[in-house]
C-alpha cells in the first residue's frame, strides 16, 4: 500500500510531495502507457531479484537481495530508460526535497557529579536490557515467519550489531532505530558491547536462546 503513489503523477507542482491528494492522478495505459509500463518493469525486476537472488551460490547469502534490486533498478533507470528510450519514471529528486550534510563527530559531554552519572548508567542499563531482549524476540518472530531454525550465534550477532550501531551513531549525533528503544545514547551502545564482549570471552556464549524462548512463551501465553 505504501508504494501505490509510485503509480501516480502530478503536474500542478514541481515536487510530487507538494501536490494534494486531489491533484494526484493515476497512471493509465490510455494516458501514460510508456511510463506505466516502465514502472511495471521496475516492479517485475525487483520481485524477480528478491525471489531468485538468494538462490545464487555463495554471494546470494552475503549480499542482500534488496541492495541488488536497488542497484539494478537505478542502473536500468539511468541507462536503459532515460538514455535509450528517452522516458523515465519519477525519482526521489522529483518526489521530495533532498537536503542535509555529512554527520559530524560529537564527543558526549560527561558530567562530573556522581549523581548524574549514576542516573545515566541506571537508565542505560535498563534500556540495554530491554533492547537486547526485544532484539532476540524480533529475531525469533522472523525465524518463525521464515521457518528458520534459530541459532545462538544469530542472537549474539543481532545484539552485537545493534550495540555497535548505537555506539557509532551516538558519536555522530545519529539516531539508530532499534526494536522498541529509540534515541539511544553512546552509553547504551557501550554497555551492550561490554555485555557481548564478556559473553564471547573465554569461549562463553550468552544464553540468548533460553531468554528468547522463555520470554516468547510467556508473551504468547499472556496474550
C-alpha positions as CSV (number, residue, x, y, z in Angstrom):
1,X,0.0,0.0,0.0
2,X,2.9,2.4,0.8
3,X,4.2,2.0,-2.8
4,X,0.9,2.9,-4.5
5,X,2.0,6.6,-5.0
6,X,4.5,5.2,-7.5
7,X,1.6,4.7,-9.8
8,X,0.5,8.4,-9.5
9,X,1.7,11.6,-11.1
10,X,1.1,15.3,-10.6
11,X,1.6,18.3,-12.9
12,X,0.4,21.0,-10.5
13,X,3.6,21.3,-8.5
14,X,7.3,20.9,-9.1
15,X,7.6,18.2,-6.4
16,X,5.2,15.3,-6.0
17,X,5.0,15.7,-2.3
18,X,3.7,19.3,-2.6
19,X,0.6,18.1,-4.5
20,X,-2.6,17.5,-2.6
21,X,-4.5,14.2,-2.8
22,X,-7.0,15.7,-5.2
23,X,-4.2,16.9,-7.5
24,X,-2.6,13.5,-7.9
25,X,-3.7,11.3,-10.8
26,X,-3.2,7.7,-11.6
27,X,-1.1,6.4,-14.4
28,X,-3.1,4.6,-17.0
29,X,-2.4,2.8,-20.2
30,X,-4.7,5.2,-22.0
31,X,-2.9,8.3,-20.9
32,X,0.7,7.4,-20.0
33,X,1.3,3.9,-21.4
34,X,5.1,4.2,-21.6
35,X,5.7,5.5,-18.1
36,X,3.3,3.0,-16.6
37,X,5.0,0.2,-18.5
38,X,8.4,1.2,-17.2
39,X,7.1,1.3,-13.6
40,X,5.8,-2.3,-14.1
41,X,9.2,-3.3,-15.5
42,X,10.8,-2.0,-12.3
43,X,8.4,-4.0,-10.1
44,X,8.9,-7.2,-12.1
45,X,12.7,-6.9,-11.9
46,X,12.6,-6.1,-8.2
47,X,10.3,-9.1,-7.4
48,X,12.4,-11.4,-9.6
49,X,15.6,-10.3,-7.8
50,X,14.1,-10.7,-4.4
51,X,12.9,-14.2,-5.3
52,X,15.9,-15.7,-7.1
53,X,19.0,-13.7,-5.9
54,X,19.1,-15.6,-2.5
55,X,19.4,-18.8,-4.5
56,X,22.7,-17.6,-6.1
57,X,25.6,-19.8,-4.9
58,X,27.9,-18.2,-2.3
59,X,27.2,-14.5,-2.8
60,X,23.4,-14.9,-2.6
61,X,23.7,-15.3,1.2
62,X,26.1,-12.5,1.8
63,X,24.8,-9.7,-0.4
64,X,21.1,-8.7,0.4
65,X,18.7,-9.1,-2.4
66,X,17.2,-5.7,-1.6
67,X,20.5,-4.0,-2.3
68,X,20.9,-5.8,-5.6
69,X,17.4,-4.8,-6.6
70,X,18.2,-1.1,-5.7
71,X,21.4,-1.1,-7.8
72,X,19.8,-2.9,-10.8
73,X,16.8,-0.6,-10.7
74,X,19.0,2.5,-10.6
75,X,21.1,1.2,-13.5
76,X,18.1,0.4,-15.6
77,X,16.5,3.8,-14.9
78,X,19.5,5.9,-15.8
79,X,20.9,3.8,-18.7
80,X,18.1,1.9,-20.5
81,X,15.1,4.0,-19.7
82,X,16.4,7.6,-19.8
83,X,19.3,7.2,-22.2
84,X,18.0,4.6,-24.7
85,X,14.2,5.1,-24.6
86,X,14.2,8.7,-23.6
87,X,11.5,8.2,-20.9
88,X,11.9,7.7,-17.2
89,X,9.9,7.1,-14.0
90,X,9.6,9.5,-11.1
91,X,12.8,9.5,-9.0
92,X,13.5,10.8,-5.5
93,X,14.5,14.3,-6.5
94,X,11.2,14.7,-8.3
95,X,9.3,13.4,-5.3
96,X,10.6,15.3,-2.3
97,X,13.4,17.8,-1.5
98,X,16.8,16.4,-0.6
99,X,18.9,18.3,1.8
100,X,21.5,17.7,4.5
101,X,25.1,17.5,5.4
102,X,27.6,14.7,6.3
103,X,27.4,13.8,10.0
104,X,29.9,15.5,12.3
105,X,31.8,13.7,15.1
106,X,30.5,14.6,18.5
107,X,32.0,13.5,21.8
108,X,29.3,13.5,24.5
109,X,29.9,15.8,27.5
110,X,30.2,13.5,30.5
111,X,29.1,15.3,33.7
112,X,31.4,15.4,36.7
113,X,28.9,14.8,39.5
114,X,28.3,11.2,40.6
115,X,24.6,11.6,41.0
116,X,24.1,12.4,37.3
117,X,26.4,9.6,36.2
118,X,24.5,7.2,38.4
119,X,21.2,8.2,36.9
120,X,22.5,7.9,33.4
121,X,24.0,4.5,34.0
122,X,20.8,3.3,35.6
123,X,18.7,4.2,32.6
124,X,21.4,3.0,30.2
125,X,21.4,-0.5,31.8
126,X,17.6,-0.7,31.7
127,X,17.4,0.3,28.1
128,X,20.2,-2.0,27.1
129,X,18.5,-4.9,28.8
130,X,15.1,-4.1,27.1
131,X,16.8,-3.6,23.7
132,X,18.6,-7.0,24.0
133,X,15.5,-8.9,24.9
134,X,13.4,-7.2,22.3
135,X,16.1,-7.8,19.6
136,X,16.1,-11.6,20.2
137,X,12.3,-11.6,20.3
138,X,12.2,-9.9,16.9
139,X,14.7,-12.4,15.6
140,X,12.6,-15.2,16.9
141,X,9.5,-13.8,15.2
142,X,11.4,-13.6,11.9
143,X,12.6,-17.2,12.3
144,X,9.1,-18.4,12.9
145,X,7.7,-16.5,9.8
146,X,10.5,-17.8,7.6
147,X,10.5,-21.3,9.3
148,X,14.2,-21.0,10.1
149,X,15.9,-22.9,12.9
150,X,17.2,-20.4,15.4
151,X,20.8,-20.3,16.4
152,X,22.6,-18.8,19.4
153,X,25.1,-17.1,17.1
154,X,22.3,-15.3,15.3
155,X,21.1,-13.7,18.6
156,X,24.7,-12.8,19.5
157,X,25.2,-11.2,16.1
158,X,22.0,-9.3,16.4
159,X,22.8,-7.8,19.8
160,X,26.4,-7.1,19.0
161,X,25.4,-5.3,15.7
162,X,22.8,-3.2,17.5
163,X,25.2,-2.2,20.2
164,X,27.9,-1.3,17.7
165,X,25.4,0.7,15.6
166,X,24.1,2.6,18.7
167,X,27.6,3.5,19.8
168,X,28.7,4.8,16.4
169,X,25.5,6.6,15.6
170,X,25.6,8.3,19.1
171,X,29.1,9.6,18.4
172,X,27.8,11.3,15.3
173,X,24.5,12.6,16.8
174,X,22.6,10.0,14.9
175,X,19.5,8.0,16.0
176,X,19.7,4.3,15.4
177,X,16.3,2.6,15.2
178,X,16.1,-0.5,17.4
179,X,13.1,-2.6,18.2
180,X,11.4,-0.6,21.0
181,X,14.2,1.7,22.2
182,X,14.6,4.9,20.4
183,X,17.0,7.9,20.7
184,X,19.7,5.7,22.2
185,X,22.9,7.2,23.5
186,X,26.5,6.0,23.3
187,X,26.3,4.7,26.9
188,X,23.7,2.2,25.8
189,X,25.9,1.0,22.9
190,X,28.9,0.8,25.2
191,X,27.1,-1.3,27.8
192,X,25.7,-3.6,25.1
193,X,29.2,-4.1,23.6
194,X,30.7,-4.8,27.0
195,X,28.0,-7.4,27.7
196,X,28.5,-9.2,24.4
197,X,32.3,-9.0,24.8
198,X,32.1,-10.7,28.2
199,X,29.9,-13.3,26.7
200,X,32.3,-14.0,23.9
201,X,35.4,-14.1,26.1
202,X,36.9,-17.4,27.2
203,X,34.7,-19.3,24.7
204,X,31.5,-18.4,26.6
205,X,28.2,-17.6,24.9
206,X,25.2,-15.6,26.0
207,X,22.3,-17.8,26.7
208,X,20.0,-15.7,24.4
209,X,18.1,-18.7,23.3
210,X,16.9,-19.5,26.8
211,X,15.9,-15.9,27.4
212,X,14.3,-15.8,23.9
213,X,12.2,-18.9,24.3
214,X,11.1,-18.3,27.9
215,X,10.1,-14.7,27.2
216,X,8.4,-15.7,23.9
217,X,6.4,-18.4,25.6
218,X,5.4,-16.0,28.4
219,X,4.3,-13.3,26.0
220,X,2.4,-15.9,23.9
221,X,0.6,-17.3,26.9
222,X,-0.2,-13.8,28.2
223,X,-2.0,-12.9,25.0
